[in-house]
Amino acid sequence: MLHAISAPKTCTNISYPRRPCFHLRHLAPTRLRVSASLPESNGVKVEYTPWLIVGLGNPGNKYHGTRHNVGFEMIDCISQAEGIVMNTIQSKALVGIGSIGEVPVLLAKPQAYMNYSGESVGPLAAYYRVPLRHILLVYDEMSLPNGVLRLQPKGGHGHHNGVKSVMEHLDGRREFPRFYIGIGNPPGTMDMKAFLLQKFSTVEREQIDAALEQGVEAVRALIQEGFNSRITRFNLGQKYKYHKV
């Protein structure tokens, strides 16, 4: 069982046991819980279920700043904003352990290339016993305009190869949250792969940078409050971000 003694904005007091990975379907009987260090006024400690936040992308300088790597960029922004150091390699992923508020989080950037992202997500979720409802997958979405964000409690793969891989390594399950980052559609007859591996224009880059800042706040809200009316308002505001009515 994982235990943590947490203090505001510190991420060095969380320790994890060394136990072998096992298949996700065996996780239902026992779920990972983390206790807050400070008791409530009635003397009862609050318990938190940790989150695994995974950004999808391709490793290496060649892909840095490309459309297909905005998932990585979102993880970098969360890491910087919350002071979570990404300094561990585990399950073919670059990993950082910390907290958002008092909720423990595990940030991950799979390093086995996009189409094999599940090789990191499945084992990490199993090792740390993170329930499906607390695995937040962050990735690029062509069906949304550039810089538009959306949070959903579940979804399909939308022909996204990285998401397909993750679902395959989660027993085909789809009931895990998604954070979509819009990158728009290829112009004209441009090849889709070429579009995904292309860097943003100056205007597009400004839109993405602004979206990533908004994304950090949205992730904070989700981790601490869940899918509530605040997230609904966030999605609605994003929908009309560039089309005010």
For each residue, the residues with C-beta under 8 A, 3 or more apart:
1: 17 30 32 33
2: 14 15 16 17 32 33 34 50 104 128 129
3: 15 34 35
4: 13 14 15 34 35 37 99 104
5: 13 35 37
6: 10 13 14 34 36 37 99 102 104
7: 10 13 37
8: 101 102
9: 82 83 99
10: 6 7 13 99
11: 14 82 83 84 85 96 97 98 99
12:
13: 4 5 6 7 10
14: 2 4 6 11 34 97 98 99 104
15: 2 3 4
16: 2 97 128
17: 1 2
18:
19: 127
20:
21: 91 123 126 127
22: 26 126
23: 26 126 171
24: 27 122 125 126 169 170 171 173
25: 28 171
26: 22 23 29 126
27: 24 30 31 125 126 129 131
28: 25 31
29: 26
30: 1 27 129
31: 27 28 49 129 131
32: 1 2 49 50 128 129 130 131
33: 1 2 47 48 49
34: 2 3 4 6 14 47 48 49 50 104
35: 3 4 5 45 46 47 48
36: 6 39 45 46 47 48 102
37: 4 5 6 7
38: 45
39: 36 42 43 44 45
40: 43 44 45 46
41:
42: 39
43: 39 40
44: 39 40
45: 35 36 38 39 40
46: 35 36 40 102
47: 33 34 35 36
48: 33 34 35 36 102 103 104
49: 31 32 33 34 130 131 134
50: 2 32 34 103 104 105 106 128 130 134
51: 100 103 104 105 106 130 134 135 136 223
52: 105 106 108 121 124 125 128 130 134 135 136
53: 75 78 105 106 107 108 136 138 219
54: 71 75 93 107 108 109 110 117 120 121 124 135 136 137 138 166
55: 71 72 73 74 75 76 107 108 109 138 139
56: 71 72 110 114 117 137 138 139 140 160 162 163 166
57: 63 68 69 70 71 72 73 109 110 114
58: 62 63 66 68 69 113 114
59: 63 109 111 113
60: 63 64
61: 64
62: 58
63: 57 58 59 60 66 68 69 197
64: 60 61 69
65: 69 73 199 200
66: 58 63 69 196 197 198 199
67: 70 140 183 195 196 197 198 199 200
68: 57 58 63 114 140 196 197
69: 57 58 63 64 65 66 72 73 140
70: 57 67 73 74 139 140 181 183 208 212
71: 54 55 56 57 74 75 109 137 138 139 140 162 181
72: 55 56 57 69 75 76 109
73: 55 57 65 69 70 76 77 208 212
74: 55 70 71 77 78 138 179 181 212 215 216 219
75: 53 54 55 71 72 78 79 86 107 108 109 138
76: 55 72 73 79 80 86
77: 73 74 80 81 212 213 215 216
78: 53 74 75 81 82 84 100 107 216 219
79: 75 76 82 84 85 86 96 107
80: 76 77 83
81: 77 78 216
82: 9 11 78 79 98 99 100 105
83: 9 11 80 98
84: 11 78 79 96 97 98 99 105 107
85: 11 79 96 98
86: 75 76 79 94 95 96 107 109
87: 96
88: 94 95 96 97
89: 92 93 94 95 111
90: 93 95 124 127
91: 21 95 119 120 123 124 127
92: 89 110 111 112 116 119 120
93: 54 89 90 108 109 110 111 112 120 121 124
94: 86 88 89 108 109 111
95: 86 88 89 90 91 106 107 108 109 124
96: 11 79 84 85 86 87 88 106 107 108
97: 11 14 16 84 88 104 105 106 107
98: 11 14 82 83 84 85 104 105 107
99: 4 6 9 10 11 14 82 84 102 103 104 105
100: 51 78 82 103 105 219 220 223 224
101: 8 220 223 224
102: 6 8 36 46 48 99
103: 48 50 51 99 100 223 224
104: 2 4 6 14 34 48 50 51 97 98 99
105: 50 51 52 53 82 84 97 98 99 100 223
106: 50 51 52 53 95 96 97 124 128 130
107: 53 54 55 75 78 79 84 86 95 96 97 98
108: 52 53 54 55 75 93 94 95 96 120 121 124
109: 54 55 57 59 71 72 75 86 93 94 95
110: 54 56 57 92 93 113 116 117 119 120 121
111: 59 89 92 93 94 120
112: 92 93 116 117 119 120
113: 58 59 110 116 117
114: 56 57 58 68 117 161 162 165
115: 161 162 165
116: 92 110 112 113 119 165
117: 54 56 110 112 113 114 120 121 162 163 165 166
118: 121 122 164 165 166 167 168 169 170
119: 91 92 110 112 116 122 123 165 169
120: 54 91 92 93 108 110 111 112 117 123 124
121: 52 54 93 108 110 117 118 124 125 135 137 166 169 170
122: 24 118 119 125 126 166 169 170
123: 21 91 119 120 126 127 169
124: 52 54 90 91 93 95 106 108 120 121 127 128 130
125: 24 27 52 121 122 128 129 130 132 135 170
126: 21 22 23 24 26 27 122 123 129
127: 19 21 90 91 123 124
128: 2 16 32 50 52 106 124 125
129: 2 27 30 31 32 125 126
130: 32 49 50 51 52 106 124 125 134 135
131: 27 31 32 49 134 135
132: 125 135 170 173 175 176
133: 153 175 176 177
134: 49 50 51 52 130 131 177
135: 51 52 54 121 125 130 131 132 170 176 177
136: 51 52 53 54 176 177 178 179 219 222
137: 54 56 71 121 163 166 176 177 178 179
138: 53 54 55 56 71 74 75 178 179 181 215
139: 55 56 70 71 160 162 163 178 179 180 181
140: 56 67 68 69 70 71 160 180 181 182 183 196
141: 144 150 158 160 180 181 182 183
142: 182 183 184 185 186 192
143: 158 182 185
144: 141 148 149 150 180 181 182 183 184
145: 148 182 184 241 242
146: 182 183 184 200 204 207 208
147: 182 204 207 208 210 211 241 242
148: 144 145 182 211 238 239 241 242
149: 144 179 180 181 182 211 214 215 218 234 238
150: 141 144 178 179 180 182 235 238 239
151: 177 178 179 180 218 222 227 231 234 235
152: 155 177 178 180
153: 133 175 177 227
154: 174 175 176 177 178
155: 152 158 174 178
156: 163 174
157: 160 163 164 167 174
158: 141 143 155 163
159: 164
160: 56 139 140 141 157 163 164
161: 114 115 164 165
162: 56 71 114 115 117 139 165 166
163: 56 117 137 139 156 157 158 160 166 167 178
164: 118 157 159 160 161 167 168
165: 114 115 116 117 118 119 161 162 168 169
166: 54 56 117 118 121 122 137 162 163 169 170
167: 118 157 163 164 170 172 173 174
168: 118 164 165 172
169: 24 118 119 121 122 123 165 166
170: 24 118 121 122 125 132 135 166 167 173 176
171: 23 24 25
172: 167 168
173: 24 132 167 170 176
174: 154 155 156 157 167
175: 132 133 153 154
176: 132 133 135 136 137 154 170 173
177: 133 134 135 136 137 151 152 153 154 222 227
178: 136 137 138 139 150 151 152 154 155 163
179: 74 136 137 138 139 149 150 151 215 218 219
180: 139 140 141 144 149 150 151 152
181: 70 71 74 138 139 140 141 144 149 208 211 212 215
182: 140 141 142 143 144 145 146 147 148 149 150 211
183: 67 70 140 141 142 144 146 196 208
184: 142 144 145 146 204
185: 142 143 195
186: 142 190 191 192 194 195
187: 190 195
188:
189:
190: 186 187 194 195
191: 186 194 195
192: 142 186 195 196
193: 196 197
194: 186 190 191 197 198
195: 67 185 186 187 190 191 192 198
196: 66 67 68 140 183 192 193
197: 63 66 67 68 193 194
198: 66 67 194 195
199: 65 66 67 205
200: 65 67 146 204 205 208
201: 204 205
202: 205 206
203: 206 207
204: 146 147 184 200 201 207 208
205: 199 200 201 202 208 209
206: 202 203 209 210
207: 146 147 203 204 210 211
208: 70 73 146 147 181 183 200 204 205 211 212
209: 205 206 212 213
210: 147 206 207 213 214
211: 147 148 149 181 182 207 208 214 215
212: 70 73 74 77 181 208 209 215 216
213: 77 209 210 216 217
214: 149 210 211 217 218 238
215: 74 77 138 149 179 181 211 212 218 219
216: 74 77 78 81 212 213 219 220
217: 213 214 220 221
218: 149 151 179 214 215 221 222 231 234
219: 53 74 78 100 136 179 215 216 222 223
220: 100 101 216 217 223 224
221: 217 218 224 225 230 231 234
222: 136 151 177 218 219 225 226 227 231
223: 51 100 101 103 105 219 220
224: 100 101 103 220 221
225: 221 222 228 230 231
226: 222 231
227: 151 153 177 222 231 232
228: 225 231 232
229: 232 233
230: 221 225 233 234
231: 151 218 221 222 225 226 227 228 234 235
232: 227 228 229 235 236
233: 229 230 236 237
234: 149 151 218 221 230 231 237 238
235: 150 151 231 232 238 239
236: 232 233 239 240
237: 233 234 240 241
238: 148 149 150 214 234 235 241
239: 148 150 235 236
240: 236 237 243 244 245
241: 145 147 148 237 238
242: 145 147 148
243: 240
244: 240
245: 240
